Amino acid sequence: MKKSVEEDVFIPLYPKSTVEDKSSLRSKFQERRFWSAVKLLSNVVLWDGIVQEDKVRDLGLSKLLNRYLLLNIINTPLGPDNVEKCNKVVACLPERWFQDLKGGSTLPELLNFCQHLQQ
């Protein structure tokens, strides 16, 4: 899993003017790469309970979400596309990770993502 996250994930960052046209090849490529990384996130998180939780959280949240997915989400204009991306990421996260948290708090690896959601 670690090798896949470190070597196979690539989401290009293009100027906003380039990807605003959803029919452009660059925009389509960037979107395919994003959704591929989301699928990898969901697959990595499935190992929770089998592989040590800290390893799964490191790969899924610190590496995939914070290094790759969040950059794309932040650069996606606010609107339905951004909401869909955020919802899909949230749907990947195991509820078990949040059971012992007190109201209003989150996992340290999710702070930047939560700040984006609040905006």
Buried (B, 14 or more C-beta within 10 A) or exposed (E): BEEEBEEEBEBEEBEEEBBEEEEEEEBEBBBEBBBBBBEBBBEBBBBBEEEEEEBBBBBBBBBBBBBBBBBBBEBBEEEEEBEEBBEBBEEBBBEEBEEEEEEEEBBEBBEEBEEBBEE
